Amino acid sequence: MFTASYIIAASQLFAFAFGAPLVGASPKQARSLVARTAYKVFGGDGTPAQGWPQESEWKSFEDLWSANVATTLQSCTQFGMDNNSQEESDNIKKAIQEVSGTSGVKAEFLLAIVMQESKGCVRAPTTNYGFDNPGLMQSFQGTHSCNPNGQGVVPCPYDMIKGMIEDGAGLNGDVGLKEGLAQVGGDDVSKYYKASRIYNSGSIAGDGNLNGGIATHCYATDVANRLIGWTDADQHGCDEATIGSVGGGSANTAPAGPSDGGETTTPVDTTTPPATGGCAKTWTPNAGDNCSTSGVDFATFQSLNPSIDANCANLQAGTAYCVPN
């Protein structure tokens, strides 16, 4: 059993950020309907024997960055801050790679935590539930932030971005991912999922269930999904209220659009339009289409299809949608 007297990462910020759509994005900027990864629910102790991903199943850092960079460029909207510039997002990538080299913490793991905590917003606010948790990784008592006292710093300097990653990795104090990995020990891949749970809550439940205990119950399974390619543009499939009762093994619980061939997705019902009521006319997108391809302005399209989110990120190829007659 692993215990600690603190909650390291600000799960409350994550809960808010995860639930908030990235409003203001143009439908043309929405992620195209290709190479999506279905969310899988992982239960149990984080070991491959209980269904968690082997490290060989992780996507490469370059692939993970490519899948997430668009989210980083619009993620500050959720906090009412200026969105990242391209240079600021590029500097997140550079900082992760540099800090990975000095800390020994895998770049893929650092990126997964960045996306879990702030979606890559360099001006993420500091949360405080007894201790300050600032920056890209909402690190425990970190000292780097581009949102001091609620005032966003534009541009966010590279040294500050790198400092936020160092704080989360554990290079600027005694608490961080590096310490969590050392605390759980071992050489198998489960150490990453266990360390992510400690980073979030400070402890692992006494029975070893990574989805039990306190703070964000979906945290470890979210991180595992991020490492195999799931992103915030895809449908989330973890229920905070029930994940703690899920045992070992995994199952796809959320469709993610067309598969890249390496993941299994839940079949989409193409016979029933997703909008409520009848439709005088429907439009069925193909892979690569987005809401603007429908030929209808986004506000009208969304009003006719309330299931579509603010980014058109959950548009499903092969599904019929209502359009004006």
VOGU-3710 file (C-alpha; in Angstrom, 3 decimals, decimal comma):
1> mftasyiiaa> 0,000/0,000/0,000  1,313/3,447/-0,897  0,380/6,407/1,215  1,139/10,102/1,277  -0,208/13,058/3,201  -0,774/15,212/0,138  -2,750/15,252/-3,065  -0,119/16,088/-5,640  -1,956/17,009/-8,814  -5,037/19,168/-8,929
11> sqlfafafga> -7,709/16,697/-9,912  -10,332/19,393/-9,494  -8,762/21,437/-12,290  -8,675/18,330/-14,436  -12,307/17,550/-13,708  -13,283/21,053/-14,812  -10,990/21,067/-17,811  -11,987/17,633/-18,989  -15,659/18,428/-18,888  -15,317/21,768/-20,628
21> plvgaspkqa> -15,532/21,846/-24,411  -12,853/23,772/-26,209  -15,267/26,474/-27,215  -14,548/28,945/-29,960  -12,823/26,520/-32,291  -13,837/26,694/-35,921  -15,359/23,516/-37,338  -12,629/23,725/-39,963  -10,092/23,275/-37,191  -11,764/20,145/-35,855
31> rslvartayk> -9,775/16,972/-35,978  -10,537/15,038/-39,175  -12,206/11,663/-38,966  -9,108/9,514/-39,320  -6,819/7,477/-37,110  -8,899/7,829/-33,963  -8,446/5,555/-30,973  -11,359/4,161/-29,000  -11,262/4,715/-25,248  -10,734/1,506/-23,283
41> vfggdgtpaq> -11,584/1,079/-19,629  -8,760/-0,585/-17,696  -9,446/-2,038/-14,284  -7,296/-3,517/-11,557  -3,678/-3,065/-10,608  -2,111/-1,675/-13,776  -0,455/-4,883/-14,931  -0,775/-6,298/-18,455  -2,085/-9,483/-16,838  -5,144/-7,447/-15,866
51> gwpqesewks> -5,507/-5,901/-19,309  -3,408/-2,736/-19,084  -1,310/-1,806/-22,133  2,188/-3,120/-22,599  4,788/-0,460/-23,304  5,055/-1,896/-26,811  1,453/-0,743/-27,331  2,277/2,879/-26,573  2,432/5,256/-29,500  5,747/6,959/-30,169
61> fedlwsanva> 6,315/10,408/-28,713  6,158/11,945/-32,187  2,843/10,235/-32,915  1,407/11,264/-29,561  2,529/14,844/-30,059  1,013/14,965/-33,542  -2,282/13,662/-32,147  -2,407/16,241/-29,340  -0,831/19,414/-30,703  -4,118/20,761/-32,085
71> ttlqsctqfg> -5,655/20,480/-28,620  -2,777/22,417/-27,051  -3,371/25,271/-29,483  -6,923/25,862/-28,232  -6,810/24,538/-24,675  -6,513/27,875/-22,851  -10,035/28,824/-23,933  -11,354/26,631/-21,114  -9,666/28,966/-18,601  -10,555/32,245/-20,294
81> mdnnsqeesd> -6,926/32,815/-21,258  -5,146/33,532/-24,536  -4,570/30,299/-26,400  -1,072/28,985/-26,997  0,831/30,369/-29,940  2,441/27,832/-32,235  5,806/28,721/-30,722  4,532/28,141/-27,185  3,182/24,717/-28,109  6,413/23,892/-29,946
91> nikkaiqevs> 8,263/24,837/-26,771  6,176/22,384/-24,732  7,380/19,620/-27,037  10,990/20,798/-26,801  10,818/21,085/-23,003  9,337/17,610/-22,586  12,117/16,092/-24,652  14,829/17,959/-22,727  13,388/17,197/-19,303  12,914/13,555/-20,240
101> gtsgvkaefl> 16,642/13,387/-20,970  17,657/14,925/-17,634  15,061/13,233/-15,433  14,917/9,785/-16,983  11,116/10,024/-17,128  9,848/8,916/-20,528  8,742/11,727/-22,817  5,539/9,879/-23,676  4,619/9,692/-19,989  5,379/13,374/-19,411
111> laivmqeskg> 3,192/14,340/-22,367  0,327/12,148/-21,142  0,376/13,899/-17,759  0,558/17,352/-19,375  -2,527/16,578/-21,441  -4,313/15,022/-18,470  -3,694/18,002/-16,206  -4,045/21,056/-18,456  -4,566/19,881/-22,047  -1,315/21,695/-22,752
121> cvrapttnyg> -2,403/25,231/-21,837  0,734/27,195/-20,904  -1,451/29,653/-18,971  -3,280/27,053/-16,876  -4,300/28,548/-13,511  -2,870/27,506/-10,162  -5,236/25,494/-7,998  -4,919/25,313/-4,236  -6,554/22,765/-1,982  -4,044/23,159/0,829
131> fdnpglmqsf> -1,039/23,335/-1,504  -0,332/25,226/-4,700  -0,582/23,171/-7,889  0,536/25,394/-10,782  1,297/25,102/-14,444  1,110/22,646/-17,283  1,361/19,643/-14,963  -0,438/21,097/-11,901  2,623/20,046/-9,941  2,719/19,800/-6,157
141> qgthscnpng> 4,005/23,158/-4,835  5,620/23,908/-8,181  7,389/27,221/-8,619  6,791/27,891/-12,318  3,643/29,339/-13,892  2,546/31,610/-16,712  -0,628/32,440/-14,817  0,531/34,022/-11,547  -2,377/35,401/-9,529  -4,754/34,798/-12,428
151> qgvvpcpydm> -2,819/37,039/-14,798  -1,825/35,228/-17,984  1,719/35,892/-19,194  1,911/36,393/-22,968  4,120/35,100/-24,388  5,024/32,387/-21,915  8,848/32,178/-21,961  10,576/28,920/-22,779  12,388/28,820/-19,420  9,038/29,001/-17,642
161> ikgmiedgag> 7,545/26,268/-19,815  10,544/24,063/-19,176  10,326/24,838/-15,462  6,703/23,661/-15,378  7,736/20,339/-16,916  10,657/20,041/-14,489  8,288/20,690/-11,576  6,004/17,882/-12,704  8,862/15,498/-13,398  10,178/16,152/-9,888
171> lngdvglkeg> 13,469/17,870/-10,710  12,760/20,955/-8,587  11,620/19,242/-5,412  11,005/15,939/-3,700  7,604/15,295/-5,264  6,859/14,421/-8,889  6,728/11,654/-11,417  10,342/10,640/-10,848  9,685/10,082/-7,156  6,451/8,250/-7,889
181> laqvggddvs> 8,225/5,864/-10,226  10,906/5,231/-7,611  8,268/4,707/-4,939  6,435/1,957/-6,811  9,643/0,335/-8,057  9,788/-2,569/-10,450  10,686/-2,743/-14,112  7,344/-3,600/-15,686  5,047/-1,112/-17,390  2,613/-1,031/-14,465
191> kyykasriyn> 4,986/1,352/-12,660  3,863/4,164/-14,969  0,169/3,637/-14,308  0,799/3,325/-10,574  2,980/6,432/-10,539  0,288/8,391/-12,358  -2,223/7,459/-9,662  0,177/8,585/-6,929  0,809/11,825/-8,822  -2,921/12,502/-8,806
201> sgsiagdgnl> -3,912/11,396/-5,326  -0,759/10,772/-3,298  -1,606/7,128/-2,769  -2,883/3,876/-4,227  -5,884/2,141/-2,674  -4,997/-0,585/-0,191  -6,274/-3,316/-2,503  -4,048/-2,100/-5,339  -6,954/-0,990/-7,533  -5,724/2,029/-9,485
211> nggiathcya> -9,292/3,228/-9,982  -10,106/3,183/-6,274  -9,165/5,495/-3,437  -9,451/9,282/-3,561  -9,223/12,131/-6,110  -9,855/11,391/-9,804  -10,788/7,716/-10,107  -10,416/7,670/-13,889  -6,935/9,208/-13,755  -4,753/6,142/-14,311
221> tdvanrligw> -6,974/4,621/-16,984  -7,097/8,015/-18,727  -3,297/8,179/-18,745  -3,042/4,636/-20,085  -5,440/5,570/-22,884  -3,446/8,677/-23,718  -0,298/6,573/-24,054  -1,927/4,336/-26,663  -3,274/7,236/-28,694  -6,591/8,383/-27,247
231> tdadqhgcde> -6,994/12,183/-27,162  -9,480/14,746/-25,881  -10,897/14,986/-29,410  -12,264/11,457/-28,998  -15,153/10,294/-26,870  -14,364/9,709/-23,204  -15,511/6,370/-21,829  -14,762/6,382/-18,102  -17,442/6,934/-15,461  -16,070/8,353/-12,201
241> atigsvgggs> -18,991/6,864/-10,288  -18,446/3,276/-11,413  -14,811/2,869/-12,515  -13,741/1,784/-9,036  -15,801/-1,389/-9,371  -14,224/-2,437/-12,685  -11,990/-5,478/-12,294  -9,028/-6,619/-14,354  -9,467/-6,778/-18,113  -10,428/-4,062/-20,570
251> antapagpsd> -13,311/-3,238/-22,862  -14,019/-0,535/-25,393  -16,748/1,710/-24,051  -16,717/4,689/-26,394  -16,692/4,896/-30,184  -13,885/7,007/-31,544  -14,720/7,273/-35,203  -12,952/5,392/-37,979  -10,145/3,149/-36,780  -6,591/3,337/-38,027
261> ggetttpvdt> -6,632/-0,442/-38,190  -4,764/-0,923/-34,930  -7,696/-0,362/-32,589  -11,131/-1,862/-32,335  -13,991/0,612/-32,282  -17,597/0,201/-31,296  -19,801/-0,060/-34,405  -21,805/3,071/-35,133  -25,536/2,832/-35,821  -25,970/4,560/-39,174
271> ttppatggca> -29,712/4,044/-39,464  -30,965/6,606/-36,946  -30,148/10,318/-37,209  -28,642/11,521/-33,914  -30,886/14,572/-33,662  -34,108/14,412/-31,689  -37,289/14,172/-33,729  -37,580/13,456/-37,435  -35,343/14,859/-40,132  -36,669/16,135/-43,429
281> ktwtpnagdn> -33,191/15,708/-44,908  -29,987/14,042/-43,721  -26,279/14,239/-44,535  -23,820/11,388/-43,960  -20,137/12,356/-43,652  -17,284/10,314/-45,013  -13,888/9,801/-43,375  -12,013/13,109/-43,410  -15,155/15,277/-43,407  -16,002/17,780/-40,692
291> cstsgvdfat> -19,077/19,829/-39,866  -18,302/22,527/-42,416  -18,391/19,887/-45,171  -22,136/19,606/-44,622  -22,594/22,968/-46,352  -24,554/24,252/-43,347  -23,345/26,978/-40,980  -22,161/25,425/-37,729  -24,739/27,067/-35,442  -27,596/25,669/-37,540
301> fqslnpsida> -25,951/22,269/-37,863  -25,435/21,991/-34,108  -28,988/23,136/-33,353  -30,317/20,338/-35,573  -27,860/17,826/-34,070  -27,522/18,565/-30,340  -25,196/15,604/-29,821  -22,435/17,437/-31,721  -19,995/19,125/-29,357  -18,660/22,660/-29,678
311> ncanlqagta> -15,609/21,515/-31,663  -17,410/19,068/-33,955  -14,846/16,624/-32,576  -17,380/13,804/-32,140  -18,716/13,788/-35,697  -18,934/10,166/-36,812  -18,269/9,027/-40,366  -21,109/6,899/-41,745  -23,710/8,387/-39,382  -26,702/10,313/-40,742
321> ycvpn> -27,138/13,895/-39,452  -30,026/16,312/-39,843  -29,606/19,251/-42,238  -32,108/21,871/-43,443  -34,396/20,768/-46,244
//
